[in-house]
Amino acid sequence: MDFARDLIGYGANPPDPKWPGGARVAVNFVLNYEEGSEYSFMDGDGHSDIFLTEMAASPVKRGDRDLAAESMFEYGGRVGFWRIMRLFSERGLKLTVFACALALERNPAAAEAIRAAGHDICCHGWRWIEHYKLSEDEERDHIRKAVASLAKTMGERPYGWYCRYGPSINTRRLVSEEGGFLYDSDAYNDELPYYVEEGGRPHLVVPYSQANNDTKFTNGLFATSEDYFAFHRDAFDMLYEEGATQPKMMSVGLHCRLIGHPARARGLARLLDHVAAHKDAWVARRIDIARHWLDHHPA
């Protein structure tokens, strides 16, 4: 096999992104809306999903329905989502929703709230399942279903794409073949957008982050809201300081069923206030960052 990986990137001299207003850092908060599209008996999967819940491992035998895990997912759509939306609304800040199409189909009120608030949608698949487990034909079908579903639910098609955890070897090609996408976020390898070649054309990648992410609550790295705030504050402060000469981008991953709980949401509130106190930080939707890069840094 060819070594089809880029280990070098921009190196020591990244481009000046020229963020609006001369911002030192662009901050994109991403709310993953997955609840209702995860593996479940009702959707014929034969097992319940427990990933990114309060349980590291389920005591329920695989193949039996886990009602506790289902209810932990339900909390995200019933309660956590609305708390997070309120925190952003009170501060006049925008976010991006990594939306699983079927999940929003099953909660029209959430879809309407996202649309009314002016947040943008990045497609997180038809369902919250791993695309690297799908055949090429299955994955192509899921992408088409997801685009059509979100266009109907949200009144506008999605312009970004992001898989659960990681893509398959076919994902980027299939997303490009589907057409209509401005970028994908199936990468964790940079703090600035960049281009790759796909199908003989330049394709924009806006990287995401597993580092700045509330998933650390599920593996024991975060225990309290102060853990969450301190980690993310330090990440922001470092990027802000570096931004005096080399502005970058900071992605912050959120999950309704994780950060949406009261004790954790307090840490998010502190982070939002800390970021908002810096007038030369640009809190932007992912689509805004993608369009800025396409306009100011053409391939």
C-alpha positions as CSV (number, residue, x, y, z in Angstrom):
1,M,0.0,0.0,0.0
2,D,1.0,3.6,-0.6
3,F,1.6,5.5,2.6
4,A,-1.5,7.7,2.1
5,R,-1.1,9.8,5.2
6,D,0.1,13.3,5.8
7,L,2.2,13.5,8.9
8,I,3.5,17.0,8.1
9,G,0.6,19.3,7.6
10,Y,1.3,23.0,7.8
11,G,4.4,22.4,10.0
12,A,6.0,25.3,11.8
13,N,4.5,28.0,9.5
14,P,0.7,27.6,9.4
15,P,-1.2,30.1,7.3
16,D,-2.8,33.1,8.9
17,P,-6.5,32.2,8.8
18,K,-7.5,35.9,8.8
19,W,-10.4,35.3,11.1
20,P,-13.1,38.0,11.1
21,G,-12.2,41.0,13.2
22,G,-8.7,39.8,13.5
23,A,-9.7,37.2,16.1
24,R,-7.0,35.3,17.8
25,V,-9.0,32.1,17.9
26,A,-12.1,30.7,16.3
27,V,-14.1,28.6,18.7
28,N,-16.7,26.1,17.4
29,F,-19.0,24.4,19.9
30,V,-20.4,21.2,18.6
31,L,-23.6,19.6,20.0
32,N,-23.8,15.9,19.0
33,Y,-27.5,15.0,18.7
34,E,-27.6,11.2,18.5
35,E,-30.4,10.2,20.9
36,G,-33.0,8.0,19.1
37,S,-30.7,6.9,16.3
38,E,-28.4,4.6,18.4
39,Y,-28.4,0.8,18.2
40,S,-31.7,-0.5,19.6
41,F,-34.1,-3.4,19.5
42,M,-36.9,-1.2,18.0
43,D,-34.6,-0.5,15.0
44,G,-33.8,-4.2,14.5
45,D,-30.2,-4.2,15.8
46,G,-30.7,-6.9,18.4
47,H,-28.9,-5.1,21.2
48,S,-29.0,-1.8,23.1
49,D,-26.3,0.8,22.8
50,I,-24.6,1.9,26.0
51,F,-21.7,4.0,24.5
52,L,-21.3,7.4,26.1
53,T,-23.7,6.8,28.9
54,E,-23.2,6.7,32.6
55,M,-22.3,3.0,32.4
56,A,-18.9,1.9,31.3
57,A,-20.2,-1.6,30.8
58,S,-23.8,-2.9,30.9
59,P,-24.8,-5.6,33.5
60,V,-27.5,-6.6,31.0
61,K,-26.5,-9.5,28.8
62,R,-25.8,-8.5,25.1
63,G,-28.9,-9.6,23.2
64,D,-31.3,-8.5,25.9
65,R,-32.9,-5.2,25.9
66,D,-31.2,-2.7,28.3
67,L,-34.0,-0.3,29.4
68,A,-31.6,1.6,31.7
69,A,-29.3,2.5,28.8
70,E,-32.3,3.5,26.7
71,S,-33.5,5.9,29.3
72,M,-30.0,7.4,29.6
73,F,-30.1,8.2,25.9
74,E,-33.7,9.6,26.4
75,Y,-32.4,12.0,29.0
76,G,-30.4,13.7,26.3
77,G,-33.3,14.6,24.1
78,R,-35.8,15.1,26.9
79,V,-33.7,17.3,29.2
80,G,-30.0,17.8,28.4
81,F,-30.6,19.2,24.9
82,W,-32.9,22.0,26.3
83,R,-30.5,22.9,29.1
84,I,-27.6,23.3,26.6
85,M,-29.8,25.3,24.2
86,R,-30.7,27.6,27.1
87,L,-27.1,28.2,28.0
88,F,-26.2,29.3,24.5
89,S,-29.4,31.4,24.1
90,E,-28.8,33.3,27.3
91,R,-25.3,34.3,26.0
92,G,-26.3,34.9,22.4
93,L,-23.8,32.3,21.2
94,K,-24.1,30.0,18.2
95,L,-23.2,26.3,17.9
96,T,-23.1,23.6,15.4
97,V,-25.2,20.5,15.7
98,F,-23.7,17.2,14.6
99,A,-27.1,15.7,13.8
100,C,-28.1,12.1,13.2
101,A,-31.0,12.4,10.8
102,L,-33.2,9.8,12.3
103,A,-32.7,11.3,15.8
104,L,-34.0,14.7,14.7
105,E,-36.9,13.0,12.8
106,R,-38.0,11.6,16.1
107,N,-37.8,14.9,18.0
108,P,-39.4,17.6,15.8
109,A,-39.4,20.1,18.6
110,A,-35.7,19.9,18.9
111,A,-35.3,20.3,15.2
112,E,-37.5,23.4,15.3
113,A,-35.5,24.8,18.2
114,I,-32.2,24.4,16.4
115,R,-33.7,26.1,13.3
116,A,-35.2,28.9,15.2
117,A,-32.0,29.6,17.1
118,G,-29.9,29.8,13.9
119,H,-27.6,27.0,14.7
120,D,-26.2,25.1,11.8
121,I,-26.3,21.4,11.0
122,C,-23.5,19.0,10.1
123,C,-24.7,15.6,9.1
124,H,-23.8,12.9,11.6
125,G,-25.2,10.1,9.6
126,W,-28.6,8.6,9.1
127,R,-28.1,6.7,12.3
128,W,-25.5,6.8,15.1
129,I,-23.6,3.8,13.9
130,E,-20.1,3.2,12.8
131,H,-19.7,3.7,9.0
132,Y,-16.5,1.6,8.9
133,K,-18.7,-1.4,9.6
134,L,-20.9,-0.8,6.6
135,S,-20.4,-2.1,3.1
136,E,-19.9,0.5,0.4
137,D,-23.5,0.1,-0.9
138,E,-24.9,0.3,2.6
139,E,-22.9,3.4,3.4
140,R,-23.9,5.1,0.1
141,D,-27.6,4.4,1.0
142,H,-27.1,5.8,4.6
143,I,-25.6,9.0,3.2
144,R,-28.4,9.5,0.8
145,K,-31.1,8.8,3.4
146,A,-29.4,11.2,5.9
147,V,-29.3,14.1,3.4
148,A,-32.9,13.7,2.3
149,S,-34.1,13.4,5.9
150,L,-32.3,16.5,7.2
151,A,-33.4,18.5,4.2
152,K,-37.0,17.6,5.1
153,T,-36.7,18.0,8.8
154,M,-34.6,21.2,8.8
155,G,-35.8,22.8,5.6
156,E,-32.2,22.9,4.3
157,R,-29.8,20.2,3.3
158,P,-26.6,19.7,5.4
159,Y,-23.3,21.1,4.1
160,G,-20.9,19.3,6.4
161,W,-20.4,15.6,7.2
162,Y,-19.0,13.7,10.3
163,C,-19.2,10.0,11.1
164,R,-19.5,8.3,14.5
165,Y,-15.9,8.1,15.7
166,G,-14.2,7.6,12.3
167,P,-15.0,7.1,8.6
168,S,-14.6,4.1,6.5
169,I,-12.0,4.0,3.7
170,N,-14.9,4.9,1.3
171,T,-16.6,7.7,3.3
172,R,-14.9,10.7,1.9
173,R,-15.3,9.5,-1.7
174,L,-19.0,8.7,-1.2
175,V,-19.6,12.1,0.5
176,S,-17.9,13.8,-2.5
177,E,-19.9,11.7,-5.0
178,E,-23.2,12.5,-3.2
179,G,-22.4,16.2,-3.8
180,G,-23.6,19.3,-2.1
181,F,-21.2,19.1,0.8
182,L,-18.8,22.0,1.5
183,Y,-16.6,20.1,4.0
184,D,-16.2,17.0,6.2
185,S,-14.9,16.8,9.7
186,D,-13.7,13.2,9.7
187,A,-10.3,14.1,11.0
188,Y,-8.6,15.1,14.3
189,N,-5.2,16.0,12.9
190,D,-5.0,19.8,12.9
191,E,-6.2,23.1,14.4
192,L,-6.9,24.7,11.0
193,P,-8.9,23.6,8.0
194,Y,-7.0,22.2,5.1
195,Y,-7.7,20.7,1.6
196,V,-7.2,17.2,0.3
197,E,-7.8,15.9,-3.2
198,E,-10.9,13.7,-3.7
199,G,-12.1,12.6,-7.1
200,G,-9.6,14.9,-8.8
201,R,-11.0,18.0,-7.0
202,P,-10.0,19.8,-3.8
203,H,-12.1,18.9,-0.8
204,L,-12.1,20.9,2.4
205,V,-11.6,19.3,5.8
206,V,-12.5,21.1,9.0
207,P,-11.0,19.0,11.8
208,Y,-12.8,18.1,14.9
209,S,-11.5,17.2,18.4
210,Q,-11.7,14.2,20.8
211,A,-9.4,16.1,23.2
212,N,-11.8,19.0,23.9
213,N,-14.8,16.8,24.4
214,D,-17.1,15.9,27.2
215,T,-16.6,12.2,26.4
216,K,-13.9,12.3,29.1
217,F,-16.6,12.1,31.6
218,T,-17.2,8.5,30.5
219,N,-13.6,7.3,30.9
220,G,-12.9,8.8,34.3
221,L,-10.7,11.6,33.0
222,F,-13.3,14.2,34.1
223,A,-15.2,13.8,37.3
224,T,-16.5,17.3,38.1
225,S,-17.5,20.4,36.3
226,E,-14.3,22.0,37.5
227,D,-12.3,19.3,35.7
228,Y,-14.1,20.1,32.5
229,F,-13.8,23.8,32.9
230,A,-10.1,23.8,33.8
231,F,-9.1,21.5,30.9
232,H,-11.1,23.5,28.3
233,R,-10.1,26.9,29.8
234,D,-6.4,26.0,29.5
235,A,-6.9,24.8,25.9
236,F,-8.6,28.1,25.1
237,D,-6.0,30.2,26.9
238,M,-3.1,28.5,25.2
239,L,-4.7,29.0,21.7
240,Y,-5.6,32.6,22.6
241,E,-2.0,33.3,23.6
242,E,-0.6,31.7,20.4
243,G,-3.2,33.6,18.4
244,A,-1.2,36.8,18.8
245,T,1.0,35.4,16.0
246,Q,-0.6,32.2,14.8
247,P,-4.4,32.1,15.1
248,K,-6.0,28.7,15.2
249,M,-9.3,27.0,15.7
250,M,-10.7,25.3,18.7
251,S,-13.5,22.6,18.5
252,V,-15.4,21.7,21.6
253,G,-17.5,18.5,21.5
254,L,-20.7,18.3,23.6
255,H,-23.3,15.5,24.0
256,C,-26.9,16.1,25.2
257,R,-26.8,13.1,27.6
258,L,-23.4,14.0,29.1
259,I,-22.8,17.7,29.5
260,G,-26.6,18.2,29.7
261,H,-26.7,17.0,33.3
262,P,-26.8,19.8,35.8
263,A,-23.4,19.3,37.6
264,R,-21.6,19.0,34.2
265,A,-23.5,21.9,32.6
266,R,-22.2,24.2,35.2
267,G,-18.7,23.6,33.8
268,L,-19.9,24.4,30.3
269,A,-21.5,27.6,31.5
270,R,-18.2,28.7,33.0
271,L,-16.4,27.9,29.8
272,L,-18.9,29.9,27.7
273,D,-18.5,32.9,30.0
274,H,-14.7,32.6,29.9
275,V,-14.7,32.5,26.1
276,A,-17.2,35.3,25.7
277,A,-15.2,37.6,27.9
278,H,-12.5,37.7,25.2
279,K,-13.7,40.1,22.5
280,D,-11.1,38.9,20.0
281,A,-12.3,35.3,20.1
282,W,-14.7,34.4,17.3
283,V,-17.4,32.0,18.4
284,A,-18.5,30.6,15.1
285,R,-20.7,27.9,13.6
286,R,-18.8,25.3,11.6
287,I,-20.4,26.3,8.4
288,D,-19.1,29.9,9.0
289,I,-15.6,28.6,9.4
290,A,-15.8,26.5,6.3
291,R,-17.1,29.3,4.2
292,H,-14.5,31.7,5.5
293,W,-11.8,29.3,4.6
294,L,-13.2,28.7,1.1
295,D,-13.4,32.4,0.5
296,H,-10.1,33.5,2.0
297,H,-8.0,30.5,1.4
298,P,-9.1,28.9,-1.9
299,A,-7.5,25.6,-2.7
